[in-house]
Amino acid sequence: MNEWRKCPIGNVVTLRQGFAINAKSKHYMSDTPTRLPLLRIADMKSGKKEIFVKEDIPQRFIASNEDIIYTRTGNVGLVFRNKYGVVHNNCFTVTPQDEREISRDFLYYALKDKNFYDKANALARGAAQPDLPHSSFCSIELSFPSLSKQHRIATILSRYDSLIDNYQKQIKLLEEAAQRLYKEWFVNLRFPGHENTKIVDGVPEGWEKKKLISLVDVQYGYAFDGHLFNDKGEGMPILRIRNIPDGYTKDYTAEQASSDYIVHKGDIVVGMDGIFHINTWSGDDAYLVQRACSFRPHNEKLKGFIFQAIVEPIKFFEKTLVGATVAHLGKKHIDSIELLVPSKERLFAPLQKMYKQRMTLLFQLRLLAESRDRLLPKLLSGEIEV
């Protein structure tokens, strides 16, 4: 570590604040898709593009693929790149002042280091949600070696990221295929044998309209004490809303609760605040926190079908429910969801197969991410020489 230099990160980087949506700026928002998606935290995590911005927005708000985006509000300390679009106000971009001193690739991994993450979150303030001011971020100390070592460290870690990116692409392709099949068979009703099936009032013969709650056990989360949460592996893993897009957690709680609140690998999990995330749990057994819920189909063969069938109604609620500050999905909304269900189980088989394939990829993705995250601090501390 003798050749490593230390200084406040603000001495070697430049920050560029994201786009604030308000009365003076809302005219930049577009009702139709453009080349510029709004890069909200949840959208960057999920890879989805749901809100768009007009292309005459000032250039300073647009992130290129090489830009490093850092989250400063709500979920403080998440780091993204390869995201083209308009940076949201809850983020800023971080750019080396001199790439002969700090490699952009090394900087990306340095910002992802848990030590840096912990320091940033300790400096974040705010009653309703944490917020990290630019000045606080700039005060955090950064350690970096020679440029050649920076390149070697970034190369090692980028190999993991390449594999992770490959798995993410495979998952996305599976999701798109499952969505197409579900729409074709269960919405457009062009299922195998539809030519010889009588349809009355939009319901094929032998099919039924059923309430979601008649097909699944719904478990709502427990109101855990947030002061007892930790990221040191102490106690029981806990599934918070922010963990749903990843499908696994690094958060723990020292508090104990009934086993009824434990989610298991393969459970369908849904966030009930703000953005109603939907995912399959690929992590270890974990407690389910308040404002999240899990679905366990009574028939295991229906998992793939249920996973696709709930997307449209839950996303409808996400767009139409408005709370004081964020949208809230309630029990009454879930109780109202009705699905069109065929009697022949063979129609569920293709979706179930894709569901299992997706689960396998999610688990492999998790193992790769955990391996990279264990290696990263050892490289960035100089514990492992390169």
Secondary structure, DSSP 8 states (H G I E B T S, - for coil): -TT-EEEEGGGTEEEEE-B--STTTGGGEESS--S-BEE-HHHHHHT----EE-TTS-GGGEE-TT-EEEE-BSSTT-EE-S--EEEBTTEEEEEES-TTTS-HHHHHHHHHSHHHHHHHHHH-B-SSS-B--HHHHHTSEEEE--HHHHHHHHHHHHHHHHHHHHHHHHHHHHHHHHHHHHIIIIIS---TTGGG--EETTEETT-EEEEGGGTEEEEE-B---GGGEESSS-SEEEE-GGGTTTTS---EES----GGGEE-TT-EEEE-BSS--EEE--SSSEEEBTTEEEEEESSGGGHHHHHHHTHHHHHHHHHH---SSS-B--HHHHHH-EEEE-S-GGGGHHHHHHHHHHHHHHHHHHHHHHHHHHHHHHHHTTSS--
